[in-house]
Amino acid sequence: MHSRALLLTVFAAGVAHAGGFELPEHGARSLARGGANSVLPGDLSAIALNPGAMIQLSGTHLYLSYNLVNAPLTFERAPSRLAGADEPLPPKSVNQEPIFPLGVFLGISSDFGLDDFNFWLAVYGPNAAGSASYPEDSAARYQLTALDLAMVYYSVGFSWGERDHFGVGATLQWAHTPSSKFQLVIDGAKKNSEMRPYSSPFDVLAKFDLSDAGQATAIIGGWWRIIPELEVALSGRVVPVFVDMEGELELQPIGTFFTEGGGQLRQFGNTASISAVMPPTMHAGFRYRHMEGERERFDIELDVVYEAWSLLEAYDVELNAEVEVIDSAGTKLVPREKVPPLKVKKEWKDTLSVRLGGSVNFLQDRFALSAGAFWESAASPDDYAYVDFASFQRVGVGAGLTFRFTRVDLNLAYMHIFQPDVTVDEVFGQGGQQRPLANCPEGCPDGASYIAANAGTFKSSFDQIGISLDVHFD
């Protein structure tokens, strides 16, 4: 039962930081334009944004892009109304590992001398924050104490069309999760025992080490230059990513019942698997080009991005494990019991993002200045807010520079993303503290409901620094 409850909470981190938690956007130029860059990415970031726009690149290109994500987040616990809340509030949780340094995008493309085709290979990870750490004795102990997640997209694709008129393309991908490590605290109190909202003598630190061999997905896109001044594009992930994570679970008793009272927690079997789906997406873009003869002086692009996160209604959980709890006298408080399969509802919502950005070219197109901004709706309902999935309503602003040399384009960019504070009331909070041996209301005193472990205030934001290098041989 300890293991079952832990799985419910932990997997929120895995899904969030691998997919739904992705930030705008791949590539330094996209960051600078506020994520508005699906009509004319101008480099190999089109592999992820719009494969149809890849037809615009001639010759051979080598591309390296690096995004550094800083994700500071704090959670301050609200005082509980429960009768058992007679101890001091835990200290505020502050993310001790907010910087995620693995945002690498590496690609190569070539038209092989053909006028109407382009081909490419690429490997990159989601543009997201995949690491976090919170003290075990702080306010977020029952949500998350550690996270270390890596996911990779291995990509191959092609585009076809007329370079100055239209293009359609597809990127076929293998989504691989080589490592997913999580930790959090659960309350192992027995039935009808006192409800302890901040810490419990029966606390157990649970550690997951999971991975996914991979699942296939695809991105398709189209681009059309209607007239020299106006272009439109449509693209998106058309095949959902089905994530089937498998691995090991370790339960480490840390409460005073175990460390001082001589109690024991015995675990039989340690394998776990979790299945979920990451949904389709859609990008629609419109781009205006201000021309001076054959030269593009500046452009303005408007993108609308939709992600169908409402498809993720629940997680399917399987656990091959049994547990029992023994007191200091050798009495089995909980006899050996197998954990059954679970379906856990999350009630996530579809997200909509509106992005506006553009670039101005100077010095015979050897230098460009870009800027942009976006708004995005929340994927996570406030009542389900957690430190492992801070996907609240967002507003982002970005700016950057482009330097064009004979065969090398260098892009530098910065983006800041604002998120409003989210305060969860204990009455409405849906992030219940896991009491696997005493599920509420049946196992709680006086038929109480549950402890809302996410009751409190979340403060969050994001900073991104991007640099990309495009080496081209026309």
N, C-alpha and C positions, 0 to 999 in steps of 0.2 A: 504493500500500500504506500509506503514511503516513495518507492520508485515511480508508481503510477502518478502520484500528484506532481512529482518533479517534472515529468515529461510534459505536462500540460503547460507549465509556465516557461520552461526553457526554450521550447521550439519557437516561441514568438521571436526570440532573438535571431534564430537561424534564418527564418523566412524574411524578417524585416531587413537585416543587414545584407542579405544576398540579393534581394530583388526589389520589394516594395519600398525599401529604404533608399533606393538609388536617388542621387541628386543630379540636377542639371549641371553639367552635361559632359560627355566625353570630349576631350580635346581643348587646348587652351583657347583657340579661337571661339569655340562655343561658349566657354566660360565668360569670355570678354563680352559676348553679345547677349548675355542673359539667358543662354540656352536657345535663342532663336537662330538656328543654324541648320535646319533640315532641308532647305531649298538649295542652298549652295554652301556646303561645308568647306569646300575649297581644298580639302586634304583627305587623308584616309580615315578620318573620323566618320566619313559618310558610310563606311562599312557597317557601323552601328546605328547611325542616324537615318540614312536613306540610301540604300544600295543603288537605286536608280540614278542618283546624282553622281555616282562614280564614273559615269560615261564622260563627264566633263574633263576628267584627267587624262592627258595624253602622255605617251612614253612610259617610262618606268619610274616608280616612286618608292623610296624607302622612308618609313615614317616611324617616329618615336615620340610618344606623348607621355607626360607624367603629371598626375594630379595629386597634390598633398592635401588631405582633408583634416581639418581640426574640428572636433565635435564636443565642445564643452557642454556638460549637462549637470544640473544639480536637482536633488529631490529633498524636500523638507517635509517630514511627517507631520500630519495634523493630529492634534490631541484626539484620542478615542473616547467615545461615549460609553464604551463597555465597562462593566463593573470591574473587570480584571485589569483595567488600565491604571494601576496604582504605582507604577514605576516611572522614572523620568523619561522624557522623550529621547529617542536615540539621536545622535548627532546627525547633522545634515550630510547627505551623500553627495560627494563631488567626484566626477569621473577623473581617475588618476592616470588614465591612458587615453586622452582625447585625440591624439594625433595618430592617424592611420597612414602609413607611408607606402602602401602597395598599389597605388593607382597607376599602373603601367599599361600602356597600349603600344604594341609593336606590330607593324604590318608592312607588307610589300605588295605592290600592284604593277601590272604591265599590260599594255594593249598588244604586245608582240608585233607591232607594226600594222595592226589592223585599224581601220577607220571607225568601225562600228561595234567593237567589242572591248571590254576591259575585264581582267581577271585579278584575283587577289587571294592572299593568305594573311591571317592575322591571329593574334592571341592577346587577350586583355581580360581584365576583371571588371566587375560592376563598379561604377563610380559611387562608392559608399564608404561609410565608416565601419570597419569590421573588427574593432577592438574596443574594449572598455574594462574598467576595473573599479570596484567600489569596496570599501572596507567591510569586513564581515559583521562588524558591530554597528554599522550605520543604518540610516533610515531605509535604504533600499535592500536590506539583507534578504527579505522574502521575495524580491523581484529578480535581482541579479547581483552577483558579486564579481564575476569575471566573464569575459567574452574574448575569443580569438577565432576569427572566421576567415577563411580564404575560399574564393570561388573563381573559376577560370572559364572563359569562353574560347574554345578553339574554333576558328572560323575559316571558311572557304566560300568563294562566291564569284559571281560574274555579273556584268551589265551589258546591255545591248541597246543601240539607238543611234541617233545622229548627234554628234558632239555639241553642235550649236543649236539644237532644236528640241530633242526629247531623249529620254532614257528610261529603261526599266531594268530592274536588277534584283538579285536575291543573295542573301548571306545565309548559308547553312551552318549551324553551330552545334557543338557538343558542350553542354554545360556541366562542368566537373567541379565537385566540391571535395578537394583533397583533405581538408581539415576543418572541423567544427568543434570547438571546445567551449564548454559553458560551465559555470558554477553558480549555485544559489543555495539559500538556507530554507529548509522546510521544518515545520513543527510536527514532531512525532508524538504528541500527547495522546493519551488513551481516551476512550469514550467518556463523555460527561465530566471531563476534567476542566479546570479553570481556563478560560480563554485569555491568552496572553498576546496582545496585539503587537508589542514591541520586541520581545524576546521570550524564549521558553526554555525551561530546564531540559526539554526533550529535543532541542534543535539538532538538526543533522545537516552537514554540508554535503551537497550532492554534486558530483563531478561527472560531466559527460565528455566523451571523446568519440565523435561520430564522423562519418564521411559518406559521400555518395559517388559511386563509380561514374555516373553521368547520365544525362538525358538529352535527347535531340530536340532542337527547336530551330526556328527560322525567322528571318527578317526579310520582308520584301518592300520594294519602294518604286515609285515612279516620279519622274520630273519632266516638266514641259515648259518651254519658253514660248509663250503665246505670241508675244511681240518682243522686240528687243528690250523694251522697258519693263515687261511683266513676266514673272515666272511663278509657277505653282508646283506643289509637290504633295504626295501622299505616301506614307510609309508606316510600318509598324511590325511588331512581333505577332505573327499570325498563328504560331503554334505554342500553346502554353508549355511552360517548363514544369514537368512532373518531377518533384524532388522526393527521392526515397533514401533517407539517411539511415545508416546502420552503424553500430559500434558498441562501445562499452560504457557501463555506468558504475561508478564507485560511490558508496555512501560512507561518509566519515562523521561519526558522532562528535559533536562539539558542545552540546548542552551539559549543564552541571549534573543532570541525572546520570550521564555516562562518564564524565570526566572526574566527578567528585563522589557520586553516589554508587558507583560500581555497577551500573546497568550496562547491558550489552544489546547491540543490534547485530543480528546475523542475517547475512544475505546469501541466497542460493541462486546462482545464475546471474549473469551480468550483461546480457546482450539486449539491445533495444533497437527498434526501428520506428521511424516516423515518416508518414506520407502526407504530402500537401501539393498544392498547385500554385504556380506563379502565373498571373493572367496575361492575356493578350493586351497589346497597346496599339495606339494609333497616333501618328503625327500628321497634321495638315498644315501646310505653310503657304504663304503668299509673299512674294518678294518684288519690291519696286527697285529698278536700277535707273539712276540718273546718268544719262549718257551725254558725253561731249564728243561727237563724231563716233569713232569706234571705241572710245575709251570710257570705262565706267568710273564716274567721278565719286559717287557714293551710292549706298543702297540702304533700304529699310525693309526689314523682314518681320512678319507677324506669324507666329506659330500657335497652334492649339494642340495640346497633348492630352489624350484620354487613356486611363489605365483602369481595366475592369477588375478592381480588387474585390468587388462584391462577390466574385466567384469563389473566393476563399472564405467559405462560411464555417469551416471546421477543419481540425487536424485529425487524421486517423493515426492512432497510436497502438503499437503492438509491443509487448514486453515479455521476454522469456526470463522471468525471475520470480523468486519466492522470498519472503522475509518473515522474521519472527523477532520479538522483543522480549528480553529476559531481565528481571530485576536482580538486585544484589543477592537475594536469597535463592536464586535459581528458578523462581516461578516465571512461567511463560505468560507475560501480560498479553501478548499477541501470539497465538499459535501459528505455525508455518502455513502460509497461505499464498496461492498463486494469484498474480495480478492479471485481471481480465483485459481484453481489448477495450479501447475507448474511442469515442468521437467527441471532440472538444470544439464547441462553437466559439467564434471570435467576432462575428458581426462587423467585419471590415466594410468599408465603403469605396465605391469607385472614386477616382480622383480626376480632377480637371485642372489643367495648367494653361495659362495664357502668357505668351512670351513675346517681347518686342525688343528688337535690337538692330544694329546696323554698323557699317564701317565707312570711313572716309579715306580716300586714297590721296597721297601727296607725293611730290618729288618723282613724277613720272611712274607712279605705282610702285616705287621701291619702298614706300613706308605707308602704313595704314594705322589709323586710330579707331578702335571699336568700343562700343558701350551698349548696355542693354539691361533689361529688368524683367522679372516674371512674378506672377502670382500663382499659387497652387493650393488647392483645397486639401483638407486633411484626410488621410487614409484611416487613421485610428480615431474612433469616437472618444470623446473626452473621458467618459466613464471607464474606458478600457486602457487609459494611458499607462505606460510602463517605461522605465528607464531604458529598456532594451529595444524600444520601438517608438522613438520620439518623432513620429511622422505627423506633426500637427500642421495647421494652416501655415503657409510660408509666403514670404516676400523676399526676393533676392535681387541684388544689383551687382553688375560686373563691369569691368573695363579692362582694356589691354592694348598692346602694341604688336604690330607685325613689321618685320624687317625682311625685305626680299633681296637676296643676292642673286648671282648668276644662276646657280643651281641649288640654292638652299633658301628655304623660308623658315624664319624663326618667329614663333609666337610666344608672347608672355602675357599672363592674365591673372586677375584676382576677382573673386566673387565673395560677397558676404550674404548670408541667408538669415533673415530675421524670423523667429517664431514667437508668437505671443505666449505668455505664461499660461499654463493650464492648471487649474485648481480643481481637485476631485473631492467632493463631499463624501464622507463615510456612508451616508445613507444611500447614495447612488453608485458608489464605486463598484465596478465589476471585477476588479483584480483581486480576487479572494486569496487570502493567506492559505497556503496548503496545509491542511490538518488531515493527512491521509488515513490515520487510524481513528479519527473522530470527525468524519465528514458532517458538516452542518446541513440541515438542522437536526438530523437523527442522532448524531453523536455528540452534540454540543449541549451544555447545561441549559435547562428551561426552554429547549427547542429554539435556541438563538439561531439567527441566520448564518452569517459568516463574518470574518474579519476582513475588511477592505484594506489589503496591504498597500494599495496604491492611493489611499486617502492622504492628500497633501498637495503640495505645489511643485510643479515641474518648471524649470527654467532651462531653455535650450537655444542654441544657435549653431551656425556652421560657418566656417571660413575655408575657402579653397584657393590654392595657388597652383597655376598651371603653366607648364612649359612644353612646347612641342617643336619638333624639328622635322622638316620635310625636305629630303634630298631627291631631286628629280632630274631625269635624263630624257629630254624631249626628243 
